[in-house]
Structures are given as structure tokens and as C-alpha cells.
Amino acid sequence: MRTIEEAIKVIEALLLVSDEPLNQSQLVDLLADADEDHSRLAELVPRALFAIEQQCLNRAYQLIEVKSGFRFQVRADMNPWVKKLFGQRTRQYSRAVLETLALIAYKQPITRGEIEKVRGVAVHTQIIRNLMERGWIRELGTREVPGRPLLYGTTERFLDYFNLSSLSDLPPLKELEDLTSPDSFQSEDIPVVLSPSDTIKRSDSVSDE
């Protein structure tokens, strides 16, 4: 890799074809030739990423950094037109899913019983299964109490999906009802990511059905 211009082109190509965000270490490894000095690339990659970010300022998509790395994402102000393209192909999140996910995110590690105590209703097994299958939550062990119930927490994929670098980036939890209101979190709020399989793809939403 000889020039920053070349690095910019290669990094753009890699981010466009990758299904997952790529971090700086991964980009250095991918850009390196057989005998190339990684230390030089370690300095070149951040410069190239900054240049790409600046080049995207007047484009419909932007370069963003999430927990696991960098990716291209369509800007939020483009959502009205993207929504027309996707129409009714996506479903809205159910209130039960949002409440469960919010409690896990803010109160982790937390057991299913503790979630049910806060919500005042039973947590359907399918909700936990769906969130696990999406890769948004994971088991963190067990609570050292009778019955040893499973503890749940969020994952790196959860942070990536909701454009968070860490849990500290979560908005302040003032009232759970505001955060989980179906009116405040609709399918059009889902990030639209540039994908190798489709030029623009909206990630699937989760249902408790």
C-alpha cells in the first residue's frame, strides 16, 4: 500500500462488501502486502478513514464508528425516501420486545424473573428467543439464588445495530414508558446500512409473535 489515495479506495471497497463493521486492526491486516510494515499502515488507516468521513459529508451516506468497527450507513434524513422503497416490508417492534430489550440494556445483568417483576407481566419465551437469535442479548451466567436463574445482557451486535460505541452511549433512562413507546420507536428509526447483497438494506425488526 503506497499512498493514502490507494488506501482510501481499498478501505471503501472493503467496507462496502463486508457484512459486518471492520475495525482499524482488521483494515491494517487486509491492506498489508506480504512483507509490508504494519506500523506504517497503522498510521495510514486512521488518516484514510478520516478522509473518507470528510468525503461523505455531502453524500447520502456516512461513515460511522460503532462498537466493532466502521461501516457505511444511509443518513437519517434520507429515511423518508428509503421508507418509500421498502414500503411495508418491515414490521414495527412490539412494545413487549422493546420493554424487555430496554430492561436488559439498562439493568444488566438481569434475570427473566426480574424483568417480569418490573413489567408486571410474564415474559414470553419467544421474546427471549428472538432477541437471542438476533444476537442482541446473551446469557451471562446465573444468579446465585435458589433455582440459579439465567442472567441476560446485551451484546456487541446490539451496540452496532443501535449505533452505540459502548453502553455509556445509551440515552438517559428517565421513564421507561417514553423509551419503549411504540410511537417513539418505529421501523423507520432502524439504521439503513449499505450492504453487499443489496445496495440499501433495512435490518429486520423483531416481533414477539
PyMOL commands that place a pseudoatom at each C-alpha (Angstrom):
pseudoatom trace, name=CA, resn=MET, resi=1, chain=A, elem=C, hetatm=0, pos=[0.000, 0.000, 0.000]
pseudoatom trace, name=CA, resn=ARG, resi=2, chain=A, elem=C, hetatm=0, pos=[1.897, 3.031, -1.264]
pseudoatom trace, name=CA, resn=THR, resi=3, chain=A, elem=C, hetatm=0, pos=[-0.383, 6.059, -0.967]
pseudoatom trace, name=CA, resn=ILE, resi=4, chain=A, elem=C, hetatm=0, pos=[-3.277, 7.300, 1.114]
pseudoatom trace, name=CA, resn=GLU, resi=5, chain=A, elem=C, hetatm=0, pos=[-5.346, 7.617, -2.068]
pseudoatom trace, name=CA, resn=GLU, resi=6, chain=A, elem=C, hetatm=0, pos=[-4.934, 3.904, -2.684]
pseudoatom trace, name=CA, resn=ALA, resi=7, chain=A, elem=C, hetatm=0, pos=[-5.761, 3.133, 0.948]
pseudoatom trace, name=CA, resn=ILE, resi=8, chain=A, elem=C, hetatm=0, pos=[-8.953, 5.189, 0.695]
pseudoatom trace, name=CA, resn=LYS, resi=9, chain=A, elem=C, hetatm=0, pos=[-10.152, 3.258, -2.347]
pseudoatom trace, name=CA, resn=VAL, resi=10, chain=A, elem=C, hetatm=0, pos=[-9.376, -0.139, -0.839]
pseudoatom trace, name=CA, resn=ILE, resi=11, chain=A, elem=C, hetatm=0, pos=[-10.979, 0.692, 2.515]
pseudoatom trace, name=CA, resn=GLU, resi=12, chain=A, elem=C, hetatm=0, pos=[-14.118, 1.948, 0.775]
pseudoatom trace, name=CA, resn=ALA, resi=13, chain=A, elem=C, hetatm=0, pos=[-14.321, -1.283, -1.204]
pseudoatom trace, name=CA, resn=LEU, resi=14, chain=A, elem=C, hetatm=0, pos=[-13.818, -3.431, 1.893]
pseudoatom trace, name=CA, resn=LEU, resi=15, chain=A, elem=C, hetatm=0, pos=[-16.497, -1.595, 3.874]
pseudoatom trace, name=CA, resn=LEU, resi=16, chain=A, elem=C, hetatm=0, pos=[-18.960, -1.838, 1.000]
pseudoatom trace, name=CA, resn=VAL, resi=17, chain=A, elem=C, hetatm=0, pos=[-18.624, -5.609, 0.618]
pseudoatom trace, name=CA, resn=SER, resi=18, chain=A, elem=C, hetatm=0, pos=[-18.333, -6.523, 4.305]
pseudoatom trace, name=CA, resn=ASP, resi=19, chain=A, elem=C, hetatm=0, pos=[-21.422, -7.840, 6.104]
pseudoatom trace, name=CA, resn=GLU, resi=20, chain=A, elem=C, hetatm=0, pos=[-20.033, -6.584, 9.418]
pseudoatom trace, name=CA, resn=PRO, resi=21, chain=A, elem=C, hetatm=0, pos=[-18.216, -3.422, 10.559]
pseudoatom trace, name=CA, resn=LEU, resi=22, chain=A, elem=C, hetatm=0, pos=[-14.419, -3.540, 10.217]
pseudoatom trace, name=CA, resn=ASN, resi=23, chain=A, elem=C, hetatm=0, pos=[-12.101, -2.118, 12.867]
pseudoatom trace, name=CA, resn=GLN, resi=24, chain=A, elem=C, hetatm=0, pos=[-8.734, -0.463, 12.281]
pseudoatom trace, name=CA, resn=SER, resi=25, chain=A, elem=C, hetatm=0, pos=[-6.751, -3.584, 13.147]
pseudoatom trace, name=CA, resn=GLN, resi=26, chain=A, elem=C, hetatm=0, pos=[-8.709, -5.634, 10.616]
pseudoatom trace, name=CA, resn=LEU, resi=27, chain=A, elem=C, hetatm=0, pos=[-8.226, -2.971, 7.955]
pseudoatom trace, name=CA, resn=VAL, resi=28, chain=A, elem=C, hetatm=0, pos=[-4.474, -2.895, 8.575]
pseudoatom trace, name=CA, resn=ASP, resi=29, chain=A, elem=C, hetatm=0, pos=[-4.277, -6.674, 8.144]
pseudoatom trace, name=CA, resn=LEU, resi=30, chain=A, elem=C, hetatm=0, pos=[-6.378, -6.564, 4.978]
pseudoatom trace, name=CA, resn=LEU, resi=31, chain=A, elem=C, hetatm=0, pos=[-4.386, -3.738, 3.412]
pseudoatom trace, name=CA, resn=ALA, resi=32, chain=A, elem=C, hetatm=0, pos=[-0.970, -5.190, 4.199]
pseudoatom trace, name=CA, resn=ASP, resi=33, chain=A, elem=C, hetatm=0, pos=[1.091, -6.807, 1.482]
pseudoatom trace, name=CA, resn=ALA, resi=34, chain=A, elem=C, hetatm=0, pos=[3.164, -9.882, 2.310]
pseudoatom trace, name=CA, resn=ASP, resi=35, chain=A, elem=C, hetatm=0, pos=[6.260, -8.041, 3.549]
pseudoatom trace, name=CA, resn=GLU, resi=36, chain=A, elem=C, hetatm=0, pos=[4.728, -4.666, 4.377]
pseudoatom trace, name=CA, resn=ASP, resi=37, chain=A, elem=C, hetatm=0, pos=[5.408, -2.857, 7.629]
pseudoatom trace, name=CA, resn=HIS, resi=38, chain=A, elem=C, hetatm=0, pos=[2.212, -2.913, 9.691]
pseudoatom trace, name=CA, resn=SER, resi=39, chain=A, elem=C, hetatm=0, pos=[3.324, 0.077, 11.760]
pseudoatom trace, name=CA, resn=ARG, resi=40, chain=A, elem=C, hetatm=0, pos=[3.179, 2.336, 8.697]
pseudoatom trace, name=CA, resn=LEU, resi=41, chain=A, elem=C, hetatm=0, pos=[-0.289, 1.065, 7.821]
pseudoatom trace, name=CA, resn=ALA, resi=42, chain=A, elem=C, hetatm=0, pos=[-1.395, 1.581, 11.416]
pseudoatom trace, name=CA, resn=GLU, resi=43, chain=A, elem=C, hetatm=0, pos=[-0.708, 5.284, 10.859]
pseudoatom trace, name=CA, resn=LEU, resi=44, chain=A, elem=C, hetatm=0, pos=[-2.157, 5.343, 7.341]
pseudoatom trace, name=CA, resn=VAL, resi=45, chain=A, elem=C, hetatm=0, pos=[-5.517, 3.712, 8.084]
pseudoatom trace, name=CA, resn=PRO, resi=46, chain=A, elem=C, hetatm=0, pos=[-6.795, 6.373, 10.549]
pseudoatom trace, name=CA, resn=ARG, resi=47, chain=A, elem=C, hetatm=0, pos=[-5.864, 9.095, 8.064]
pseudoatom trace, name=CA, resn=ALA, resi=48, chain=A, elem=C, hetatm=0, pos=[-7.684, 7.274, 5.284]
pseudoatom trace, name=CA, resn=LEU, resi=49, chain=A, elem=C, hetatm=0, pos=[-10.768, 6.789, 7.463]
pseudoatom trace, name=CA, resn=PHE, resi=50, chain=A, elem=C, hetatm=0, pos=[-10.815, 10.488, 8.316]
pseudoatom trace, name=CA, resn=ALA, resi=51, chain=A, elem=C, hetatm=0, pos=[-10.523, 11.366, 4.629]
pseudoatom trace, name=CA, resn=ILE, resi=52, chain=A, elem=C, hetatm=0, pos=[-13.421, 9.036, 3.789]
pseudoatom trace, name=CA, resn=GLU, resi=53, chain=A, elem=C, hetatm=0, pos=[-15.508, 10.577, 6.566]
pseudoatom trace, name=CA, resn=GLN, resi=54, chain=A, elem=C, hetatm=0, pos=[-14.885, 14.045, 5.128]
pseudoatom trace, name=CA, resn=GLN, resi=55, chain=A, elem=C, hetatm=0, pos=[-15.665, 12.901, 1.590]
pseudoatom trace, name=CA, resn=CYS, resi=56, chain=A, elem=C, hetatm=0, pos=[-19.036, 11.589, 2.787]
pseudoatom trace, name=CA, resn=LEU, resi=57, chain=A, elem=C, hetatm=0, pos=[-20.153, 14.901, 4.295]
pseudoatom trace, name=CA, resn=ASN, resi=58, chain=A, elem=C, hetatm=0, pos=[-22.133, 15.849, 1.198]
pseudoatom trace, name=CA, resn=ARG, resi=59, chain=A, elem=C, hetatm=0, pos=[-23.285, 12.346, 0.350]
pseudoatom trace, name=CA, resn=ALA, resi=60, chain=A, elem=C, hetatm=0, pos=[-26.481, 10.498, 1.210]
pseudoatom trace, name=CA, resn=TYR, resi=61, chain=A, elem=C, hetatm=0, pos=[-24.499, 8.046, 3.332]
pseudoatom trace, name=CA, resn=GLN, resi=62, chain=A, elem=C, hetatm=0, pos=[-21.889, 8.476, 6.028]
pseudoatom trace, name=CA, resn=LEU, resi=63, chain=A, elem=C, hetatm=0, pos=[-19.017, 6.601, 7.617]
pseudoatom trace, name=CA, resn=ILE, resi=64, chain=A, elem=C, hetatm=0, pos=[-19.833, 5.808, 11.229]
pseudoatom trace, name=CA, resn=GLU, resi=65, chain=A, elem=C, hetatm=0, pos=[-17.951, 4.042, 14.005]
pseudoatom trace, name=CA, resn=VAL, resi=66, chain=A, elem=C, hetatm=0, pos=[-19.802, 1.526, 16.151]
pseudoatom trace, name=CA, resn=LYS, resi=67, chain=A, elem=C, hetatm=0, pos=[-18.580, -0.879, 18.812]
pseudoatom trace, name=CA, resn=SER, resi=68, chain=A, elem=C, hetatm=0, pos=[-16.961, -3.397, 16.472]
pseudoatom trace, name=CA, resn=GLY, resi=69, chain=A, elem=C, hetatm=0, pos=[-15.626, -1.015, 13.836]
pseudoatom trace, name=CA, resn=PHE, resi=70, chain=A, elem=C, hetatm=0, pos=[-16.571, 1.196, 10.898]
pseudoatom trace, name=CA, resn=ARG, resi=71, chain=A, elem=C, hetatm=0, pos=[-19.373, 0.928, 8.351]
pseudoatom trace, name=CA, resn=PHE, resi=72, chain=A, elem=C, hetatm=0, pos=[-21.261, 2.969, 5.769]
pseudoatom trace, name=CA, resn=GLN, resi=73, chain=A, elem=C, hetatm=0, pos=[-24.807, 3.957, 6.687]
pseudoatom trace, name=CA, resn=VAL, resi=74, chain=A, elem=C, hetatm=0, pos=[-27.511, 5.957, 4.929]
pseudoatom trace, name=CA, resn=ARG, resi=75, chain=A, elem=C, hetatm=0, pos=[-28.137, 9.296, 6.617]
pseudoatom trace, name=CA, resn=ALA, resi=76, chain=A, elem=C, hetatm=0, pos=[-31.261, 9.585, 8.756]
pseudoatom trace, name=CA, resn=ASP, resi=77, chain=A, elem=C, hetatm=0, pos=[-32.654, 12.456, 6.692]
pseudoatom trace, name=CA, resn=MET, resi=78, chain=A, elem=C, hetatm=0, pos=[-32.838, 10.078, 3.725]
pseudoatom trace, name=CA, resn=ASN, resi=79, chain=A, elem=C, hetatm=0, pos=[-35.255, 7.795, 5.587]
pseudoatom trace, name=CA, resn=PRO, resi=80, chain=A, elem=C, hetatm=0, pos=[-38.467, 9.265, 4.080]
pseudoatom trace, name=CA, resn=TRP, resi=81, chain=A, elem=C, hetatm=0, pos=[-37.346, 8.178, 0.608]
pseudoatom trace, name=CA, resn=VAL, resi=82, chain=A, elem=C, hetatm=0, pos=[-35.861, 4.894, 1.765]
pseudoatom trace, name=CA, resn=LYS, resi=83, chain=A, elem=C, hetatm=0, pos=[-39.137, 4.153, 3.541]
pseudoatom trace, name=CA, resn=LYS, resi=84, chain=A, elem=C, hetatm=0, pos=[-40.976, 4.520, 0.219]
pseudoatom trace, name=CA, resn=LEU, resi=85, chain=A, elem=C, hetatm=0, pos=[-38.646, 1.949, -1.324]
pseudoatom trace, name=CA, resn=PHE, resi=86, chain=A, elem=C, hetatm=0, pos=[-39.186, -0.602, 1.423]
pseudoatom trace, name=CA, resn=GLY, resi=87, chain=A, elem=C, hetatm=0, pos=[-42.877, 0.092, 1.965]
pseudoatom trace, name=CA, resn=GLN, resi=88, chain=A, elem=C, hetatm=0, pos=[-44.454, -2.451, 4.297]
pseudoatom trace, name=CA, resn=ARG, resi=89, chain=A, elem=C, hetatm=0, pos=[-41.659, -4.995, 4.030]
pseudoatom trace, name=CA, resn=THR, resi=90, chain=A, elem=C, hetatm=0, pos=[-40.581, -4.332, 7.599]
pseudoatom trace, name=CA, resn=ARG, resi=91, chain=A, elem=C, hetatm=0, pos=[-42.559, -4.774, 10.788]
pseudoatom trace, name=CA, resn=GLN, resi=92, chain=A, elem=C, hetatm=0, pos=[-42.609, -2.487, 13.784]
pseudoatom trace, name=CA, resn=TYR, resi=93, chain=A, elem=C, hetatm=0, pos=[-41.175, -3.566, 17.109]
pseudoatom trace, name=CA, resn=SER, resi=94, chain=A, elem=C, hetatm=0, pos=[-43.736, -4.725, 19.634]
pseudoatom trace, name=CA, resn=ARG, resi=95, chain=A, elem=C, hetatm=0, pos=[-43.959, -2.967, 22.980]
pseudoatom trace, name=CA, resn=ALA, resi=96, chain=A, elem=C, hetatm=0, pos=[-43.173, -6.225, 24.788]
pseudoatom trace, name=CA, resn=VAL, resi=97, chain=A, elem=C, hetatm=0, pos=[-39.928, -6.671, 22.848]
pseudoatom trace, name=CA, resn=LEU, resi=98, chain=A, elem=C, hetatm=0, pos=[-38.891, -3.045, 23.400]
pseudoatom trace, name=CA, resn=GLU, resi=99, chain=A, elem=C, hetatm=0, pos=[-39.587, -3.149, 27.122]
pseudoatom trace, name=CA, resn=THR, resi=100, chain=A, elem=C, hetatm=0, pos=[-37.694, -6.415, 27.532]
pseudoatom trace, name=CA, resn=LEU, resi=101, chain=A, elem=C, hetatm=0, pos=[-34.710, -5.220, 25.493]
pseudoatom trace, name=CA, resn=ALA, resi=102, chain=A, elem=C, hetatm=0, pos=[-34.624, -1.863, 27.303]
pseudoatom trace, name=CA, resn=LEU, resi=103, chain=A, elem=C, hetatm=0, pos=[-34.631, -3.522, 30.722]
pseudoatom trace, name=CA, resn=ILE, resi=104, chain=A, elem=C, hetatm=0, pos=[-31.821, -5.870, 29.717]
pseudoatom trace, name=CA, resn=ALA, resi=105, chain=A, elem=C, hetatm=0, pos=[-29.794, -2.980, 28.275]
pseudoatom trace, name=CA, resn=TYR, resi=106, chain=A, elem=C, hetatm=0, pos=[-30.173, -0.685, 31.284]
pseudoatom trace, name=CA, resn=LYS, resi=107, chain=A, elem=C, hetatm=0, pos=[-30.328, -3.187, 34.145]
pseudoatom trace, name=CA, resn=GLN, resi=108, chain=A, elem=C, hetatm=0, pos=[-27.948, -5.945, 33.000]
pseudoatom trace, name=CA, resn=PRO, resi=109, chain=A, elem=C, hetatm=0, pos=[-27.143, -8.443, 34.252]
pseudoatom trace, name=CA, resn=ILE, resi=110, chain=A, elem=C, hetatm=0, pos=[-30.801, -9.231, 34.852]
pseudoatom trace, name=CA, resn=THR, resi=111, chain=A, elem=C, hetatm=0, pos=[-32.889, -12.385, 35.120]
pseudoatom trace, name=CA, resn=ARG, resi=112, chain=A, elem=C, hetatm=0, pos=[-36.133, -13.134, 33.340]
pseudoatom trace, name=CA, resn=GLY, resi=113, chain=A, elem=C, hetatm=0, pos=[-37.935, -13.067, 36.674]
pseudoatom trace, name=CA, resn=GLU, resi=114, chain=A, elem=C, hetatm=0, pos=[-36.570, -9.600, 37.442]
pseudoatom trace, name=CA, resn=ILE, resi=115, chain=A, elem=C, hetatm=0, pos=[-37.770, -8.384, 34.033]
pseudoatom trace, name=CA, resn=GLU, resi=116, chain=A, elem=C, hetatm=0, pos=[-41.219, -9.813, 34.742]
pseudoatom trace, name=CA, resn=LYS, resi=117, chain=A, elem=C, hetatm=0, pos=[-41.305, -8.121, 38.150]
pseudoatom trace, name=CA, resn=VAL, resi=118, chain=A, elem=C, hetatm=0, pos=[-40.647, -4.701, 36.592]
pseudoatom trace, name=CA, resn=ARG, resi=119, chain=A, elem=C, hetatm=0, pos=[-43.004, -5.189, 33.631]
pseudoatom trace, name=CA, resn=GLY, resi=120, chain=A, elem=C, hetatm=0, pos=[-45.738, -6.727, 35.758]
pseudoatom trace, name=CA, resn=VAL, resi=121, chain=A, elem=C, hetatm=0, pos=[-46.413, -9.435, 33.179]
pseudoatom trace, name=CA, resn=ALA, resi=122, chain=A, elem=C, hetatm=0, pos=[-44.799, -12.674, 32.100]
pseudoatom trace, name=CA, resn=VAL, resi=123, chain=A, elem=C, hetatm=0, pos=[-42.012, -12.500, 29.522]
pseudoatom trace, name=CA, resn=HIS, resi=124, chain=A, elem=C, hetatm=0, pos=[-42.907, -14.851, 26.682]
pseudoatom trace, name=CA, resn=THR, resi=125, chain=A, elem=C, hetatm=0, pos=[-40.194, -17.390, 25.888]
pseudoatom trace, name=CA, resn=GLN, resi=126, chain=A, elem=C, hetatm=0, pos=[-40.371, -16.365, 22.230]
pseudoatom trace, name=CA, resn=ILE, resi=127, chain=A, elem=C, hetatm=0, pos=[-39.306, -12.808, 23.091]
pseudoatom trace, name=CA, resn=ILE, resi=128, chain=A, elem=C, hetatm=0, pos=[-36.094, -14.015, 24.718]
pseudoatom trace, name=CA, resn=ARG, resi=129, chain=A, elem=C, hetatm=0, pos=[-35.533, -16.487, 21.887]
pseudoatom trace, name=CA, resn=ASN, resi=130, chain=A, elem=C, hetatm=0, pos=[-36.000, -13.792, 19.228]
pseudoatom trace, name=CA, resn=LEU, resi=131, chain=A, elem=C, hetatm=0, pos=[-33.598, -11.415, 20.943]
pseudoatom trace, name=CA, resn=MET, resi=132, chain=A, elem=C, hetatm=0, pos=[-31.050, -14.220, 21.294]
pseudoatom trace, name=CA, resn=GLU, resi=133, chain=A, elem=C, hetatm=0, pos=[-31.428, -15.205, 17.638]
pseudoatom trace, name=CA, resn=ARG, resi=134, chain=A, elem=C, hetatm=0, pos=[-30.916, -11.610, 16.573]
pseudoatom trace, name=CA, resn=GLY, resi=135, chain=A, elem=C, hetatm=0, pos=[-27.705, -11.631, 18.559]
pseudoatom trace, name=CA, resn=TRP, resi=136, chain=A, elem=C, hetatm=0, pos=[-28.785, -8.658, 20.665]
pseudoatom trace, name=CA, resn=ILE, resi=137, chain=A, elem=C, hetatm=0, pos=[-28.691, -10.418, 24.051]
pseudoatom trace, name=CA, resn=ARG, resi=138, chain=A, elem=C, hetatm=0, pos=[-26.706, -13.273, 25.542]
pseudoatom trace, name=CA, resn=GLU, resi=139, chain=A, elem=C, hetatm=0, pos=[-26.528, -15.363, 28.685]
pseudoatom trace, name=CA, resn=LEU, resi=140, chain=A, elem=C, hetatm=0, pos=[-24.087, -14.008, 31.280]
pseudoatom trace, name=CA, resn=GLY, resi=141, chain=A, elem=C, hetatm=0, pos=[-24.221, -16.855, 33.770]
pseudoatom trace, name=CA, resn=THR, resi=142, chain=A, elem=C, hetatm=0, pos=[-26.632, -17.471, 36.620]
pseudoatom trace, name=CA, resn=ARG, resi=143, chain=A, elem=C, hetatm=0, pos=[-27.819, -15.575, 39.687]
pseudoatom trace, name=CA, resn=GLU, resi=144, chain=A, elem=C, hetatm=0, pos=[-26.561, -17.221, 42.881]
pseudoatom trace, name=CA, resn=VAL, resi=145, chain=A, elem=C, hetatm=0, pos=[-30.021, -17.706, 44.352]
pseudoatom trace, name=CA, resn=PRO, resi=146, chain=A, elem=C, hetatm=0, pos=[-32.292, -20.756, 44.620]
pseudoatom trace, name=CA, resn=GLY, resi=147, chain=A, elem=C, hetatm=0, pos=[-33.041, -22.058, 41.161]
pseudoatom trace, name=CA, resn=ARG, resi=148, chain=A, elem=C, hetatm=0, pos=[-29.965, -20.287, 39.729]
pseudoatom trace, name=CA, resn=PRO, resi=149, chain=A, elem=C, hetatm=0, pos=[-31.896, -18.294, 37.081]
pseudoatom trace, name=CA, resn=LEU, resi=150, chain=A, elem=C, hetatm=0, pos=[-30.055, -17.225, 33.937]
pseudoatom trace, name=CA, resn=LEU, resi=151, chain=A, elem=C, hetatm=0, pos=[-28.671, -13.707, 33.704]
pseudoatom trace, name=CA, resn=TYR, resi=152, chain=A, elem=C, hetatm=0, pos=[-29.002, -11.761, 30.458]
pseudoatom trace, name=CA, resn=GLY, resi=153, chain=A, elem=C, hetatm=0, pos=[-27.040, -8.882, 28.992]
pseudoatom trace, name=CA, resn=THR, resi=154, chain=A, elem=C, hetatm=0, pos=[-26.605, -7.144, 25.656]
pseudoatom trace, name=CA, resn=THR, resi=155, chain=A, elem=C, hetatm=0, pos=[-24.014, -7.970, 23.008]
pseudoatom trace, name=CA, resn=GLU, resi=156, chain=A, elem=C, hetatm=0, pos=[-21.598, -6.160, 20.730]
pseudoatom trace, name=CA, resn=ARG, resi=157, chain=A, elem=C, hetatm=0, pos=[-24.063, -6.692, 17.894]
pseudoatom trace, name=CA, resn=PHE, resi=158, chain=A, elem=C, hetatm=0, pos=[-26.699, -4.818, 19.906]
pseudoatom trace, name=CA, resn=LEU, resi=159, chain=A, elem=C, hetatm=0, pos=[-24.330, -1.858, 20.191]
pseudoatom trace, name=CA, resn=ASP, resi=160, chain=A, elem=C, hetatm=0, pos=[-23.536, -1.990, 16.472]
pseudoatom trace, name=CA, resn=TYR, resi=161, chain=A, elem=C, hetatm=0, pos=[-27.185, -2.193, 15.454]
pseudoatom trace, name=CA, resn=PHE, resi=162, chain=A, elem=C, hetatm=0, pos=[-28.218, 0.821, 17.501]
pseudoatom trace, name=CA, resn=ASN, resi=163, chain=A, elem=C, hetatm=0, pos=[-25.126, 2.880, 16.601]
pseudoatom trace, name=CA, resn=LEU, resi=164, chain=A, elem=C, hetatm=0, pos=[-23.582, 2.761, 20.078]
pseudoatom trace, name=CA, resn=SER, resi=165, chain=A, elem=C, hetatm=0, pos=[-19.867, 2.588, 20.835]
pseudoatom trace, name=CA, resn=SER, resi=166, chain=A, elem=C, hetatm=0, pos=[-20.497, 1.453, 24.420]
pseudoatom trace, name=CA, resn=LEU, resi=167, chain=A, elem=C, hetatm=0, pos=[-23.309, 1.119, 26.948]
pseudoatom trace, name=CA, resn=SER, resi=168, chain=A, elem=C, hetatm=0, pos=[-22.383, 4.557, 28.266]
pseudoatom trace, name=CA, resn=ASP, resi=169, chain=A, elem=C, hetatm=0, pos=[-23.778, 5.942, 24.991]
pseudoatom trace, name=CA, resn=LEU, resi=170, chain=A, elem=C, hetatm=0, pos=[-27.290, 4.799, 25.913]
pseudoatom trace, name=CA, resn=PRO, resi=171, chain=A, elem=C, hetatm=0, pos=[-29.606, 7.793, 26.376]
pseudoatom trace, name=CA, resn=PRO, resi=172, chain=A, elem=C, hetatm=0, pos=[-30.562, 8.619, 29.989]
pseudoatom trace, name=CA, resn=LEU, resi=173, chain=A, elem=C, hetatm=0, pos=[-33.342, 6.392, 31.226]
pseudoatom trace, name=CA, resn=LYS, resi=174, chain=A, elem=C, hetatm=0, pos=[-35.863, 8.907, 32.573]
pseudoatom trace, name=CA, resn=GLU, resi=175, chain=A, elem=C, hetatm=0, pos=[-39.067, 6.972, 32.077]
pseudoatom trace, name=CA, resn=LEU, resi=176, chain=A, elem=C, hetatm=0, pos=[-39.251, 3.503, 30.611]
pseudoatom trace, name=CA, resn=GLU, resi=177, chain=A, elem=C, hetatm=0, pos=[-42.633, 4.273, 29.067]
pseudoatom trace, name=CA, resn=ASP, resi=178, chain=A, elem=C, hetatm=0, pos=[-41.134, 7.059, 26.949]
pseudoatom trace, name=CA, resn=LEU, resi=179, chain=A, elem=C, hetatm=0, pos=[-38.279, 4.891, 25.739]
pseudoatom trace, name=CA, resn=THR, resi=180, chain=A, elem=C, hetatm=0, pos=[-40.445, 1.929, 24.850]
pseudoatom trace, name=CA, resn=SER, resi=181, chain=A, elem=C, hetatm=0, pos=[-43.465, 3.724, 23.440]
pseudoatom trace, name=CA, resn=PRO, resi=182, chain=A, elem=C, hetatm=0, pos=[-44.381, 2.245, 20.052]
pseudoatom trace, name=CA, resn=ASP, resi=183, chain=A, elem=C, hetatm=0, pos=[-44.917, 5.823, 18.837]
pseudoatom trace, name=CA, resn=SER, resi=184, chain=A, elem=C, hetatm=0, pos=[-41.319, 6.750, 19.663]
pseudoatom trace, name=CA, resn=PHE, resi=185, chain=A, elem=C, hetatm=0, pos=[-39.612, 3.733, 18.101]
pseudoatom trace, name=CA, resn=GLN, resi=186, chain=A, elem=C, hetatm=0, pos=[-40.996, 2.764, 14.730]
pseudoatom trace, name=CA, resn=SER, resi=187, chain=A, elem=C, hetatm=0, pos=[-39.481, 0.718, 11.943]
pseudoatom trace, name=CA, resn=GLU, resi=188, chain=A, elem=C, hetatm=0, pos=[-38.323, 3.864, 10.118]
pseudoatom trace, name=CA, resn=ASP, resi=189, chain=A, elem=C, hetatm=0, pos=[-35.913, 4.542, 13.011]
pseudoatom trace, name=CA, resn=ILE, resi=190, chain=A, elem=C, hetatm=0, pos=[-33.887, 1.444, 12.159]
pseudoatom trace, name=CA, resn=PRO, resi=191, chain=A, elem=C, hetatm=0, pos=[-30.468, 2.242, 10.649]
pseudoatom trace, name=CA, resn=VAL, resi=192, chain=A, elem=C, hetatm=0, pos=[-30.181, 1.670, 6.914]
pseudoatom trace, name=CA, resn=VAL, resi=193, chain=A, elem=C, hetatm=0, pos=[-26.821, 0.091, 6.130]
pseudoatom trace, name=CA, resn=LEU, resi=194, chain=A, elem=C, hetatm=0, pos=[-25.060, -0.232, 2.798]
pseudoatom trace, name=CA, resn=SER, resi=195, chain=A, elem=C, hetatm=0, pos=[-24.870, -3.955, 2.117]
pseudoatom trace, name=CA, resn=PRO, resi=196, chain=A, elem=C, hetatm=0, pos=[-23.087, -6.232, -0.346]
pseudoatom trace, name=CA, resn=SER, resi=197, chain=A, elem=C, hetatm=0, pos=[-26.280, -8.124, -1.132]
pseudoatom trace, name=CA, resn=ASP, resi=198, chain=A, elem=C, hetatm=0, pos=[-28.461, -5.040, -1.626]
pseudoatom trace, name=CA, resn=THR, resi=199, chain=A, elem=C, hetatm=0, pos=[-27.266, -1.525, -2.271]
pseudoatom trace, name=CA, resn=ILE, resi=200, chain=A, elem=C, hetatm=0, pos=[-29.504, -0.404, 0.582]
pseudoatom trace, name=CA, resn=LYS, resi=201, chain=A, elem=C, hetatm=0, pos=[-30.861, -2.778, 3.185]
pseudoatom trace, name=CA, resn=ARG, resi=202, chain=A, elem=C, hetatm=0, pos=[-33.008, -2.210, 6.229]
pseudoatom trace, name=CA, resn=SER, resi=203, chain=A, elem=C, hetatm=0, pos=[-32.357, -4.705, 9.011]
pseudoatom trace, name=CA, resn=ASP, resi=204, chain=A, elem=C, hetatm=0, pos=[-35.308, -6.840, 10.017]
pseudoatom trace, name=CA, resn=SER, resi=205, chain=A, elem=C, hetatm=0, pos=[-37.253, -5.836, 13.077]
pseudoatom trace, name=CA, resn=VAL, resi=206, chain=A, elem=C, hetatm=0, pos=[-38.193, -8.173, 15.905]
pseudoatom trace, name=CA, resn=SER, resi=207, chain=A, elem=C, hetatm=0, pos=[-41.656, -9.418, 16.710]
pseudoatom trace, name=CA, resn=ASP, resi=208, chain=A, elem=C, hetatm=0, pos=[-42.877, -11.327, 19.735]
pseudoatom trace, name=CA, resn=GLU, resi=209, chain=A, elem=C, hetatm=0, pos=[-45.232, -13.339, 17.598]
for i in range(1, 209): cmd.bond("trace and resi %d" % i, "trace and resi %d" % (i + 1))
show_as sticks, trace
zoom trace
